[in-house]
């Protein structure tokens, strides 16, 4: 009996020890699981906090659009990274309202916030002017509108509207391209530039459907120039003007105005002045104006150019692709330049005393001039096909001691090359070329070139079957994988 009792006691003691051991194991595993869960949750929270800080501070997003509509150009990045003045950017709306309006405003909002990511001197904040009445009181002379952008540097400020952020077709009310980067960088440059370059557009010489200079004015404004207009028939060129622009006039200058223009460019022998002239294939003969150009070694041929080789045109035989010519003023680019409805130019001489000419752009040798009064049966002759200049620069040079002093007159054969339909195309270099040339001629410091970006629907470039496979994986495959992993972990933990 005693032996049986002892065996029974030992058995009960062993069972009790096993139960105690199992309870201890479960406790250890349960405690470890709890600790791991708490640590995992804490790690996730910490990673999210760190990620949020990093995303706000550093531009680590990935832009998969073909023309990088959500990214800043390298020129803008370089400029804002070199800032040494603080810029406050106030978006006059809630972020939800501003970025949620449509895809265009979403793109604009992303671009605006990129500036703060690239510079500690730029700060972006959102102000609901419907509720924050004190903010508007700081600008008593301004009418602030919900959705505007106000940039401020010290006491100076500039306000951007939707028409600054986007290129809008006024006839149809549709957005052609985003000019948000243009507007933002231009405003920042204007607010921080102590000596901006002044460009004056000369008007008063007729109008046609190709004379509109508004897009060119907008491009120059968005690249940091002070742009204004005068009626040259009744107003004088401002004394502080650094450059003037004349766009495809349909009526000629008077002799007095021609003399005024020549004297302004000479600047009493001090030079330092620049003029851009854009011709057009539909213009009549303008002998007085053309006599001014001839003094700079540049001729304008009658008629308009056509291209006989289809590989050197865009859409139409009157829309010619130009070739870059070697020069010290503008670097060649990989994108072509398109000159629609262009006049042929000529070089009257390369060097005449202190005057020089430089061909900037030319056609291919398969171009030909269509005569002004050609009949319907006119056909281009092989002997008339050649390369014609379509952009020529005239230069006058003198010296003050050893310091060179220059004035320039640049002539383009096409006004249409500045049309927004062409300057906003990422495949063309039209807008960038004009701005870069003017930067060089006027000596504009820290000049950069920015043009609008088309906002189109982007595709992933995958087939329908590939899209079905990817969609099926996320719809069915991934949930099944998650369930299997969950069940496996649950079974293993239950059997511990």
C-alpha positions in Angstrom: 0.0 0.0 0.0 2.8 2.4 0.9 4.5 1.7 -2.3 1.3 2.3 -4.3 0.8 5.5 -2.3 4.3 6.6 -3.0 4.0 5.8 -6.7 0.7 7.8 -6.8 2.3 10.8 -5.1 5.2 10.7 -7.4 2.9 10.6 -10.4 0.8 13.5 -9.1 3.9 15.4 -8.4 5.2 14.8 -11.9 1.9 15.8 -13.5 1.8 18.9 -11.3 5.4 19.7 -12.4 4.4 19.2 -16.1 1.4 21.5 -15.7 3.5 24.1 -14.0 6.1 23.8 -16.7 3.4 24.2 -19.4 1.9 27.2 -17.6 5.4 28.7 -17.4 5.9 28.1 -21.1 2.6 29.6 -22.0 3.3 32.5 -19.8 6.7 33.0 -21.3 5.4 32.7 -24.8 2.4 34.9 -24.1 4.6 37.5 -22.5 7.1 37.3 -25.4 4.2 37.6 -27.9 2.8 40.6 -26.1 6.2 42.3 -25.9 6.9 41.6 -29.6 3.5 42.9 -30.5 4.0 46.1 -28.5 7.5 46.5 -30.0 6.1 45.9 -33.5 3.4 48.5 -33.1 5.8 51.0 -31.6 8.3 50.4 -34.5 5.5 50.9 -37.1 4.5 54.2 -35.4 8.1 55.3 -35.2 8.7 54.5 -38.8 5.6 56.4 -39.9 6.7 59.4 -37.8 10.2 59.3 -39.3 8.9 58.7 -42.8 6.5 61.7 -42.5 9.3 64.0 -41.4 11.6 62.7 -44.2 8.9 63.1 -46.8 8.2 66.7 -45.7 11.9 67.6 -45.7 13.3 65.7 -48.6 11.9 65.2 -52.2 11.8 61.4 -52.3 8.6 61.0 -54.3 8.8 59.2 -57.6 7.4 61.0 -60.7 6.6 58.4 -63.4 5.0 60.9 -65.9 6.8 61.2 -69.2 7.6 64.9 -68.9 8.0 65.0 -65.1 5.0 67.3 -64.5 5.3 66.8 -60.7 9.0 67.6 -60.5 11.0 70.9 -60.7 13.5 71.4 -63.4 17.2 71.2 -62.5 17.4 75.0 -63.2 14.8 75.8 -60.6 16.3 73.3 -58.1 19.8 74.9 -58.5 18.3 78.4 -58.1 16.3 77.8 -54.9 19.1 75.8 -53.3 21.3 78.9 -53.6 18.8 81.2 -51.9 20.0 83.2 -48.9 16.7 85.1 -48.3 13.6 83.7 -46.7 10.5 83.3 -48.9 7.0 82.7 -47.4 4.6 81.0 -49.7 0.9 81.4 -48.7 -1.6 79.3 -50.5 -4.9 81.2 -49.8 -7.1 78.1 -49.4 -7.2 74.9 -47.3 -4.9 72.3 -48.7 -7.8 70.0 -49.2 -9.7 72.5 -51.3 -6.7 73.6 -53.3 -5.2 70.2 -54.2 -8.6 68.5 -54.5 -10.1 70.8 -57.1 -8.9 68.8 -60.1 -5.8 67.1 -61.4 -4.3 70.4 -62.5 -4.5 71.9 -59.0 -3.2 68.7 -57.6 -0.2 69.0 -59.9 0.2 72.7 -58.9 0.1 71.9 -55.2 2.7 69.2 -55.5 5.0 71.5 -57.5 4.6 74.3 -54.9 5.5 72.1 -52.0 8.6 70.9 -53.9 10.2 74.3 -53.4 10.1 73.9 -49.6 11.7 70.5 -49.9 14.7 71.9 -51.8 15.3 75.0 -49.7 15.2 75.7 -46.0 14.6 79.4 -46.9 11.2 78.6 -48.5 8.1 77.9 -46.3 4.7 76.9 -47.6 1.5 77.4 -45.5 -2.2 77.3 -46.2 -4.4 80.2 -45.2 -8.2 80.0 -45.3 -8.9 83.7 -46.0 -12.7 83.1 -45.4 -12.0 82.4 -41.7 -8.6 84.1 -41.2 -9.7 87.8 -41.6 -6.5 89.1 -39.9 -4.4 87.8 -42.8 -6.1 89.9 -45.4 -5.8 92.9 -43.1 -2.0 92.8 -43.7 -2.5 93.6 -47.3 -5.1 96.5 -47.4 -4.3 97.5 -50.9 -4.8 94.0 -52.4 -8.0 92.1 -53.3 -7.1 88.6 -52.2 -9.0 85.8 -53.8 -9.5 82.3 -52.5 -7.0 80.0 -54.3 -4.4 82.7 -55.0 -0.8 82.2 -54.1 1.0 85.0 -52.2 4.8 85.0 -52.0 6.6 87.3 -49.7 10.2 88.2 -49.1 10.7 90.9 -46.4 8.4 93.8 -47.3 8.1 92.7 -51.0 5.4 90.4 -52.2 3.8 89.0 -55.3 0.4 87.4 -55.9 -0.2 84.6 -58.4 -3.6 83.7 -59.8 -4.9 80.7 -61.7 -4.0 82.4 -65.0 -0.4 82.5 -63.7 -0.4 78.9 -62.7 -1.9 77.6 -65.9 -1.9 78.5 -69.6 -5.6 78.9 -70.3 -7.2 79.0 -73.7 -9.4 82.1 -73.3 -11.6 81.2 -76.2 -12.6 77.7 -74.8 -11.6 78.1 -71.2 -9.5 75.0 -71.2 -6.1 74.5 -69.6 -3.3 74.0 -72.2 -0.4 73.4 -69.9 0.8 74.0 -66.4 3.0 77.1 -65.8 3.2 76.7 -62.0 6.9 76.2 -62.0 7.3 79.2 -64.3 5.2 81.4 -62.1 6.8 80.2 -58.8 10.4 80.5 -59.9 9.8 83.8 -61.6 8.1 85.3 -58.5 11.0 84.1 -56.3 13.6 85.5 -58.7 11.7 88.8 -58.9 11.5 89.1 -55.1 15.1 88.3 -54.6 16.6 90.1 -57.6 17.9 93.6 -56.7 18.4 94.6 -60.3 15.9 92.8 -62.7 16.1 93.2 -66.5 13.4 95.4 -68.1 11.9 94.3 -71.4 9.5 96.6 -73.3 7.1 95.4 -76.1 6.6 98.0 -78.8 3.0 98.1 -80.1 0.9 100.3 -82.4 1.9 98.9 -85.8 -1.2 96.9 -86.8 -2.6 93.6 -85.8 -3.2 90.2 -87.3 -3.9 86.7 -86.0 -0.1 86.1 -85.5 0.9 89.3 -83.8 -0.3 88.3 -80.3 2.7 88.6 -78.0 1.0 87.6 -74.8 2.5 84.2 -74.5 6.0 85.5 -75.1 5.4 88.2 -72.5 4.2 85.6 -70.1 7.3 83.4 -70.7 9.7 86.3 -70.1 7.7 87.4 -67.0 7.9 83.9 -65.7 11.6 83.8 -66.1 12.3 86.9 -64.0 12.0 89.8 -66.4 10.1 93.0 -65.8 7.8 93.1 -68.8 5.8 96.1 -70.0 4.1 97.4 -73.2 4.1 100.9 -74.8 2.4 102.3 -77.9 5.6 103.3 -79.7 3.5 105.8 -81.9 2.8 107.9 -78.9 5.0 106.8 -76.0 8.8 106.9 -75.5 10.9 103.9 -74.6 11.5 104.1 -70.8 15.0 105.2 -69.8 15.5 102.1 -67.7 14.6 99.6 -70.5 17.3 97.1 -71.2 15.6 95.4 -74.2 12.7 96.0 -76.6 10.6 93.5 -78.6 8.8 94.2 -81.9 6.4 91.4 -83.0 5.4 91.0 -86.7 4.0 94.5 -87.4 1.7 94.9 -90.3 2.3 98.6 -90.8 5.7 100.3 -91.2 7.7 102.5 -88.8 7.8 106.2 -89.6 11.3 107.6 -90.4 11.3 109.4 -87.0 10.6 106.2 -85.1 13.2 104.4 -87.1 15.8 107.1 -86.1 14.6 106.9 -82.4 15.0 103.1 -82.4 18.5 103.4 -84.0 19.6 106.0 -81.5 18.2 104.0 -78.5 20.2 101.0 -79.6 23.4 103.1 -79.9 22.8 104.6 -76.5 25.1 107.6 -77.1 28.0 105.2 -77.9 27.6 103.3 -74.6 25.6 100.5 -76.2 24.3 97.9 -73.7 20.9 97.6 -75.4 19.1 94.7 -77.0 16.2 94.4 -79.5 14.3 91.3 -80.6 12.3 91.4 -83.8 9.9 88.7 -84.9 8.9 88.7 -88.6 6.1 86.7 -90.2 5.3 85.1 -93.5 2.1 87.1 -94.0 3.6 90.6 -93.5 3.6 93.1 -96.3 6.8 94.9 -97.4 8.1 97.2 -94.6 10.9 99.2 -96.2 11.6 101.7 -93.3 11.8 98.9 -90.7 13.9 96.8 -93.0 16.3 99.7 -93.6 16.9 99.7 -89.8 17.7 95.9 -89.9 20.0 96.4 -92.9 22.2 98.7 -90.8 22.8 95.7 -88.6 23.6 93.5 -91.6 20.3 91.6 -91.7 17.9 91.4 -94.7 14.3 90.1 -94.8 13.4 88.3 -98.0 9.9 88.7 -99.5 7.6 85.7 -99.5 7.6 82.8 -97.1 9.6 79.6 -96.7 8.3 76.1 -97.5 10.1 72.8 -96.9 10.1 70.2 -99.7 11.5 67.4 -97.5 8.7 65.9 -95.3 11.3 64.7 -92.8 12.1 68.3 -91.9 8.6 69.6 -91.2 5.9 69.2 -88.5 2.4 68.7 -89.7 2.7 71.2 -92.7 5.2 72.1 -95.3 5.1 75.7 -93.9 6.1 74.4 -90.4 9.8 74.1 -90.8 12.3 72.4 -88.4 15.4 74.5 -88.0 19.1 73.6 -87.6 21.3 75.0 -84.9 24.3 77.0 -86.0 27.5 77.2 -84.0 27.7 80.4 -82.0 28.7 81.8 -78.6 25.2 82.9 -77.6 23.0 79.8 -77.3 24.0 76.2 -76.9 22.5 73.6 -79.2 19.9 71.3 -77.7 18.7 67.8 -78.4 15.1 69.1 -79.0 14.4 70.7 -82.4 13.1 74.3 -83.0 10.0 74.7 -85.1 9.4 77.9 -87.1 5.9 78.0 -88.6 5.1 80.5 -91.4 8.6 81.9 -91.4 10.3 84.5 -93.6 13.7 83.8 -95.1 16.5 86.1 -93.7 19.8 87.0 -95.3 23.2 88.1 -94.1 24.3 91.3 -95.8 27.8 91.1 -94.4 29.7 89.2 -91.7 31.9 92.0 -90.5 31.6 95.8 -91.3 33.9 97.9 -89.1 32.6 97.4 -85.6 29.4 95.5 -86.7 29.1 91.8 -86.9 26.4 89.3 -87.9 25.9 85.7 -86.6 23.5 83.1 -88.0 21.8 81.4 -85.1 19.3 79.1 -86.9 18.9 78.0 -90.5 16.7 75.7 -92.5 17.8 72.4 -94.2 19.1 72.7 -97.8 15.7 71.4 -99.1 13.9 74.7 -98.2 12.6 77.2 -100.8 11.1 80.6 -100.8 7.5 80.8 -102.0 7.2 84.1 -103.9 4.7 86.7 -102.7 2.7 86.9 -105.9 3.2 83.3 -107.1 0.4 81.8 -109.1 -1.5 78.7 -108.3 0.6 76.7 -110.7 3.9 77.7 -109.1 6.2 74.8 -108.3 9.6 74.9 -106.5 12.6 74.5 -108.7 15.5 72.3 -107.7 18.0 75.2 -108.1 16.1 77.3 -105.6 16.3 74.8 -102.8 19.0 75.7 -100.3 19.6 76.4 -96.6 18.2 79.8 -95.5 18.9 81.7 -92.3 15.8 82.0 -90.1 17.4 83.6 -87.0 20.2 86.1 -87.3 22.0 88.3 -84.7 23.5 91.7 -85.4 26.1 93.0 -83.0 27.7 96.3 -82.5 30.9 96.4 -80.5 33.1 99.1 -79.0 35.4 99.4 -76.0 35.6 101.5 -72.9 39.3 101.0 -72.3 39.5 97.2 -72.3 35.8 96.7 -71.4 33.7 95.5 -74.3 30.4 97.3 -74.9 27.8 95.6 -77.0 24.3 96.3 -78.4 22.4 93.5 -80.2 19.5 93.2 -82.7 18.2 89.6 -83.0 15.8 88.8 -85.9 13.6 85.7 -86.1 11.7 84.8 -89.3 8.7 83.4 -87.4 6.4 85.0 -84.8 4.4 81.8 -84.6 7.4 80.1 -83.0 6.4 81.8 -79.7 2.8 80.5 -79.8 1.9 78.6 -76.6 1.0 75.6 -78.7 4.7 75.2 -79.5 6.5 76.7 -76.5 4.6 74.3 -74.2 5.6 71.2 -76.2 8.3 69.3 -74.4 9.5 67.9 -77.7 10.4 71.4 -78.9 13.0 73.9 -77.7 11.2 77.1 -78.9 10.6 78.8 -75.6 13.8 77.8 -74.0 15.8 79.1 -77.0 14.4 82.6 -77.0 14.8 83.0 -73.2 18.4 81.6 -73.2 19.3 84.0 -76.0 17.9 87.0 -74.2 19.6 86.0 -71.0 22.9 86.0 -72.8 22.4 89.3 -74.7 21.2 91.2 -71.7 23.7 89.7 -69.3 21.0 88.5 -67.0 22.6 87.0 -64.0 21.4 83.7 -62.6 19.2 83.4 -65.7 17.2 80.1 -66.0 14.8 78.9 -68.7 11.5 77.4 -67.7 8.5 76.7 -70.0 5.1 75.2 -69.3 4.4 71.4 -69.0 1.5 69.7 -70.7 -0.6 67.7 -68.3 -1.9 64.6 -70.1 -3.2 61.2 -69.2 -0.3 58.9 -68.5 -0.3 55.2 -69.1 1.7 52.4 -67.6 2.6 50.9 -71.0 1.5 47.4 -70.2 -0.8 45.1 -72.2 -4.4 44.2 -71.3 -3.4 40.7 -70.2 -0.6 42.0 -68.0 -3.1 44.4 -66.4 -5.5 41.5 -65.8 -2.8 39.4 -64.1 -1.7 42.3 -61.9 -5.3 43.2 -61.0 -6.1 39.5 -60.2 -3.1 39.2 -57.9 -4.1 42.2 -55.8 -7.8 41.2 -55.9 -7.5 37.5 -55.1 -3.9 36.3 -54.7 -2.7 38.8 -52.1 -5.7 38.3 -49.8 -5.3 34.5 -50.0 -1.6 34.8 -49.1 -2.5 37.0 -46.1 -5.2 34.5 -44.9 -2.8 31.5 -45.2 -0.1 33.3 -43.2 -2.6 34.3 -40.6 -4.0 30.8 -40.1 -0.5 29.2 -40.0 0.6 31.6 -37.3 -2.6 31.0 -35.3 -2.2 27.2 -35.4 1.4 27.3 -34.4 0.7 29.6 -31.5 -2.2 27.4 -30.3 0.0 24.3 -30.2 2.8 25.9 -28.2 
